Amino acid sequence: MSAVKVPARDVRHGRERPATAVRFAAVRLIPAAVLVWALIAALGLILTHLLAKTAFERWDGSVDRGLAGHRSHTWNTITHVLASMAETLPVIVIGLVFFVGLRIVLGRWRESLFLALTLIGEVTIFVCATLVIHRARPAVAHLDQAPPTSSFPSGHTAASVALYAGLAVVVWYASDRGWLRALAILFAVAIPIAVAFARLYRGMHYPTDVMAGALLGALWLGITARVVLVKDR
């Protein structure tokens, strides 16, 4: 049996022009992106205004201080590698490789379009959120160079969910191999958690930042999957 299963209902969509599919998705995804952005921005405003200088904010910062107090050369190296899995360049390269690879292997555009829209939408929502939320990085030594964006939300965490969980969704949708599905889910869960921990350990985000990043990535991933992969025309 082939490792890739093409459901009968996909035949018509596989022949659909990419431009038509993009227009179909854009009409539905743009309003959804605005709603996701509004939710993330609202959470950011609550953290930076309503909860500022409260016991909750002190707890938020205590996690970073605790991790910073137990740093070691070994873990500095490990977390550097883990965080790099969600850096901009690796995400772009991996995304492009799978964008082309999925088109060739599956012989249709649907999964490639899903992955591209997931990554593009995630980074767009993230950047727009940082334009209205201005949160300083944790007050600990930073092991990475801080980009000129707000600490909230965590772009690395959001990107790791969008990319690696997005690939798992593609595997689950396109393959009927149990072991492949299980492996994809393992990576989809483990990598974002590892990236989130690395960013906390390296002093680049508060716990609430990585939680918000994971929420952003998961919400947008689910919406894009529903529109592009599942929703029949």
DOFI-390154 format. One line per field, with one value per residue (C-alpha): x, y, z negated; residue in one letter; residue number from 1. Coordinates in nm, 3 decimals. Each point is the difference from the previous one (the first is absolute). Last residue first. Example, Ala and Ser with C-alpha at 12.3 -4.5 7.8 and 13.67 -1.06 7.14 Angstrom:
2
px: [1.367 / -0.137] .
py: [-0.106 / -0.344] .
pz: [-0.714 / -0.066] .
aa: [S / A] .
i: [2 / 1] .
This chain:
233
px: [-1.603 / 0.058 / 0.161 / 0.263 / 0.339 / -0.013 / -0.264 / 0.011 / 0.377 / 0.038 / -0.222 / 0.176 / 0.345 / -0.104 / -0.130 / 0.302 / 0.260 / -0.163 / -0.056 / 0.362 / 0.120 / -0.231 / 0.140 / 0.353 / -0.061 / -0.183 / 0.310 / 0.209 / 0.232 / 0.363 / 0.178 / 0.188 / -0.186 / -0.337 / 0.087 / 0.135 / -0.312 / -0.223 / 0.217 / -0.011 / -0.377 / -0.037 / 0.224 / -0.161 / -0.364 / 0.021 / 0.299 / -0.199 / -0.304 / 0.208 / 0.144 / -0.348 / -0.129 / 0.295 / -0.045 / -0.370 / 0.045 / -0.320 / 0.164 / -0.134 / -0.200 / 0.215 / 0.321 / -0.131 / -0.109 / 0.344 / 0.159 / -0.213 / 0.099 / 0.362 / -0.044 / -0.281 / 0.090 / 0.368 / -0.090 / -0.220 / 0.272 / 0.268 / -0.227 / -0.057 / -0.282 / 0.086 / 0.369 / -0.062 / 0.204 / 0.341 / 0.172 / 0.184 / 0.342 / 0.006 / 0.127 / -0.190 / 0.100 / -0.312 / -0.270 / -0.238 / -0.043 / -0.204 / -0.362 / -0.139 / -0.320 / -0.153 / 0.264 / 0.093 / -0.345 / 0.040 / 0.330 / -0.152 / -0.310 / 0.218 / 0.239 / -0.285 / -0.179 / 0.308 / 0.080 / -0.354 / -0.059 / 0.313 / -0.078 / -0.359 / 0.105 / 0.248 / -0.267 / -0.255 / 0.229 / -0.021 / 0.231 / 0.049 / 0.376 / 0.086 / -0.225 / 0.098 / 0.369 / -0.030 / -0.175 / 0.203 / 0.329 / -0.141 / -0.123 / 0.328 / 0.193 / -0.234 / -0.008 / 0.379 / 0.044 / -0.246 / 0.120 / -0.228 / 0.250 / 0.262 / -0.166 / 0.080 / 0.364 / 0.054 / -0.186 / 0.249 / 0.305 / -0.113 / -0.104 / 0.353 / 0.162 / -0.220 / -0.291 / -0.166 / -0.057 / -0.133 / -0.269 / -0.118 / 0.007 / -0.202 / -0.263 / -0.005 / -0.103 / -0.346 / -0.039 / 0.067 / -0.252 / -0.263 / 0.074 / -0.082 / 0.218 / -0.180 / -0.303 / -0.250 / 0.250 / 0.269 / -0.169 / -0.351 / 0.134 / 0.175 / -0.313 / -0.194 / 0.270 / -0.017 / -0.378 / 0.001 / 0.267 / -0.207 / -0.306 / 0.191 / 0.142 / -0.352 / -0.112 / 0.297 / -0.041 / -0.342 / 0.034 / 0.368 / -0.074 / -0.220 / 0.240 / 0.293 / -0.188 / -0.078 / 0.363 / 0.116 / -0.216 / -0.222 / 0.110 / 0.087 / -0.329 / -0.201 / 0.200 / -0.010 / -0.339 / 0.145 / 0.242 / 0.369 / 0.188 / 0.373 / 0.215 / -0.108 / -0.123] .
py: [2.384 / -0.264 / 0.124 / -0.243 / 0.096 / 0.369 / 0.157 / -0.237 / -0.037 / 0.378 / 0.043 / -0.271 / 0.133 / 0.354 / -0.105 / -0.220 / 0.258 / 0.282 / -0.218 / -0.119 / 0.360 / 0.101 / -0.278 / 0.101 / 0.358 / -0.105 / -0.193 / 0.318 / 0.027 / 0.042 / -0.114 / -0.290 / -0.251 / 0.142 / -0.012 / -0.353 / -0.116 / 0.132 / -0.164 / -0.336 / 0.020 / 0.094 / -0.294 / -0.267 / 0.039 / 0.008 / -0.236 / -0.264 / 0.062 / -0.063 / -0.320 / -0.129 / 0.081 / -0.175 / -0.307 / -0.020 / 0.022 / 0.138 / 0.309 / 0.328 / 0.150 / -0.120 / 0.088 / 0.347 / 0.059 / -0.106 / 0.249 / 0.275 / -0.112 / 0.051 / 0.328 / 0.189 / -0.128 / 0.087 / 0.342 / 0.086 / -0.107 / 0.201 / 0.303 / 0.012 / 0.244 / 0.234 / 0.083 / 0.292 / 0.033 / 0.149 / -0.341 / -0.091 / -0.150 / -0.334 / -0.108 / 0.277 / 0.079 / 0.046 / 0.268 / -0.172 / 0.171 / 0.319 / -0.009 / 0.233 / -0.145 / 0.191 / -0.060 / -0.335 / -0.133 / 0.101 / -0.187 / -0.316 / 0.012 / 0.029 / -0.272 / -0.244 / 0.086 / -0.058 / -0.330 / -0.141 / 0.135 / -0.175 / -0.331 / -0.006 / 0.093 / -0.286 / -0.237 / 0.105 / 0.036 / -0.344 / -0.277 / -0.145 / -0.056 / 0.301 / 0.255 / -0.134 / 0.037 / 0.356 / 0.131 / -0.240 / 0.153 / 0.353 / -0.044 / -0.154 / 0.292 / 0.267 / -0.158 / -0.039 / 0.370 / 0.144 / -0.191 / -0.277 / -0.287 / 0.248 / -0.001 / -0.368 / 0.039 / 0.295 / -0.189 / -0.285 / 0.228 / 0.202 / -0.326 / -0.133 / 0.326 / 0.020 / 0.215 / -0.048 / 0.360 / 0.095 / -0.267 / 0.139 / 0.359 / -0.097 / -0.173 / 0.288 / 0.244 / -0.148 / -0.038 / 0.372 / 0.077 / -0.209 / 0.169 / 0.334 / 0.271 / -0.017 / -0.231 / 0.250 / 0.174 / -0.218 / -0.334 / 0.116 / 0.184 / -0.315 / -0.210 / 0.255 / -0.001 / -0.381 / 0.008 / 0.286 / -0.175 / -0.319 / 0.199 / 0.184 / -0.330 / -0.144 / 0.295 / -0.061 / -0.379 / -0.028 / 0.223 / -0.095 / -0.373 / 0.026 / 0.245 / -0.231 / -0.300 / 0.190 / 0.106 / -0.359 / -0.125 / -0.289 / -0.336 / -0.134 / 0.140 / -0.222 / -0.306 / 0.069 / -0.161 / -0.335 / 0.004 / -0.012 / -0.238 / 0.031 / -0.282 / -0.217 / -0.347] .
pz: [0.152 / -0.263 / -0.321 / -0.123 / 0.138 / 0.084 / -0.225 / -0.296 / 0.015 / 0.009 / -0.305 / -0.198 / 0.082 / -0.088 / -0.337 / -0.075 / 0.099 / -0.194 / -0.305 / 0.006 / 0.023 / -0.285 / -0.216 / 0.100 / -0.110 / -0.318 / -0.107 / 0.038 / 0.297 / 0.110 / -0.313 / 0.160 / -0.216 / 0.103 / 0.370 / -0.036 / -0.182 / 0.278 / 0.266 / -0.181 / -0.039 / 0.367 / 0.101 / -0.219 / 0.102 / 0.379 / -0.006 / -0.187 / 0.222 / 0.312 / -0.146 / -0.084 / 0.349 / 0.160 / -0.219 / 0.084 / 0.378 / 0.154 / 0.146 / 0.143 / -0.287 / -0.288 / 0.185 / 0.087 / -0.360 / -0.119 / 0.239 / -0.150 / -0.349 / 0.104 / 0.185 / -0.175 / -0.346 / 0.046 / 0.142 / -0.300 / -0.243 / 0.178 / 0.029 / -0.374 / -0.066 / -0.163 / -0.047 / 0.233 / 0.316 / 0.079 / -0.015 / -0.322 / 0.058 / -0.173 / -0.342 / -0.177 / -0.358 / -0.209 / -0.023 / 0.236 / 0.341 / 0.014 / 0.108 / 0.261 / 0.142 / 0.294 / 0.267 / -0.154 / 0.089 / 0.365 / 0.018 / -0.147 / 0.220 / 0.309 / -0.116 / -0.056 / 0.324 / 0.212 / -0.173 / 0.016 / 0.351 / 0.128 / -0.172 / 0.125 / 0.352 / 0.008 / -0.131 / 0.265 / 0.301 / 0.158 / 0.121 / -0.346 / 0.026 / 0.218 / -0.171 / -0.341 / 0.081 / 0.127 / -0.311 / -0.214 / 0.111 / -0.017 / -0.356 / -0.113 / 0.149 / -0.138 / -0.347 / 0.000 / 0.095 / -0.252 / -0.304 / -0.124 / -0.005 / -0.122 / -0.343 / -0.048 / 0.105 / -0.234 / -0.272 / 0.020 / -0.004 / -0.301 / -0.161 / 0.017 / -0.105 / -0.305 / -0.111 / -0.336 / -0.108 / 0.342 / -0.033 / -0.334 / 0.125 / 0.304 / -0.211 / -0.248 / 0.273 / 0.049 / -0.374 / -0.043 / 0.273 / -0.178 / -0.331 / 0.163 / 0.150 / 0.336 / 0.002 / 0.143 / 0.227 / 0.158 / -0.057 / 0.090 / 0.305 / 0.118 / -0.040 / 0.205 / 0.268 / 0.023 / 0.033 / 0.253 / 0.208 / 0.006 / 0.108 / 0.273 / 0.125 / 0.024 / 0.212 / 0.234 / 0.004 / 0.160 / 0.306 / 0.022 / 0.023 / 0.311 / 0.160 / -0.068 / 0.140 / 0.320 / 0.039 / -0.057 / 0.290 / -0.097 / 0.131 / -0.345 / -0.125 / 0.235 / -0.093 / -0.372 / -0.060 / 0.100 / -0.290 / 0.096 / -0.229 / -0.032 / -0.131 / 0.294 / -0.077] .
aa: [R / D / K / V / L / V / V / R / A / T / I / G / L / W / L / A / G / L / L / A / G / A / M / V / D / T / P / Y / H / M / G / R / Y / L / R / A / F / A / V / A / I / P / I / A / V / A / F / L / I / A / L / A / R / L / W / G / R / D / S / A / Y / W / V / V / V / A / L / G / A / Y / L / A / V / S / A / A / T / H / G / S / P / F / S / S / T / P / P / A / Q / D / L / H / A / V / A / P / R / A / R / H / I / V / L / T / A / C / V / F / I / T / V / E / G / I / L / T / L / A / L / F / L / S / E / R / W / R / G / L / V / I / R / L / G / V / F / F / V / L / G / I / V / I / V / P / L / T / E / A / M / S / A / L / V / H / T / I / T / N / W / T / H / S / R / H / G / A / L / G / R / D / V / S / G / D / W / R / E / F / A / T / K / A / L / L / H / T / L / I / L / G / L / A / A / I / L / A / W / V / L / V / A / A / P / I / L / R / V / A / A / F / R / V / A / T / A / P / R / E / R / G / H / R / V / D / R / A / P / V / K / V / A / S / M] .
i: [233 / 232 / 231 / 230 / 229 / 228 / 227 / 226 / 225 / 224 / 223 / 222 / 221 / 220 / 219 / 218 / 217 / 216 / 215 / 214 / 213 / 212 / 211 / 210 / 209 / 208 / 207 / 206 / 205 / 204 / 203 / 202 / 201 / 200 / 199 / 198 / 197 / 196 / 195 / 194 / 193 / 192 / 191 / 190 / 189 / 188 / 187 / 186 / 185 / 184 / 183 / 182 / 181 / 180 / 179 / 178 / 177 / 176 / 175 / 174 / 173 / 172 / 171 / 170 / 169 / 168 / 167 / 166 / 165 / 164 / 163 / 162 / 161 / 160 / 159 / 158 / 157 / 156 / 155 / 154 / 153 / 152 / 151 / 150 / 149 / 148 / 147 / 146 / 145 / 144 / 143 / 142 / 141 / 140 / 139 / 138 / 137 / 136 / 135 / 134 / 133 / 132 / 131 / 130 / 129 / 128 / 127 / 126 / 125 / 124 / 123 / 122 / 121 / 120 / 119 / 118 / 117 / 116 / 115 / 114 / 113 / 112 / 111 / 110 / 109 / 108 / 107 / 106 / 105 / 104 / 103 / 102 / 101 / 100 / 99 / 98 / 97 / 96 / 95 / 94 / 93 / 92 / 91 / 90 / 89 / 88 / 87 / 86 / 85 / 84 / 83 / 82 / 81 / 80 / 79 / 78 / 77 / 76 / 75 / 74 / 73 / 72 / 71 / 70 / 69 / 68 / 67 / 66 / 65 / 64 / 63 / 62 / 61 / 60 / 59 / 58 / 57 / 56 / 55 / 54 / 53 / 52 / 51 / 50 / 49 / 48 / 47 / 46 / 45 / 44 / 43 / 42 / 41 / 40 / 39 / 38 / 37 / 36 / 35 / 34 / 33 / 32 / 31 / 30 / 29 / 28 / 27 / 26 / 25 / 24 / 23 / 22 / 21 / 20 / 19 / 18 / 17 / 16 / 15 / 14 / 13 / 12 / 11 / 10 / 9 / 8 / 7 / 6 / 5 / 4 / 3 / 2 / 1] .
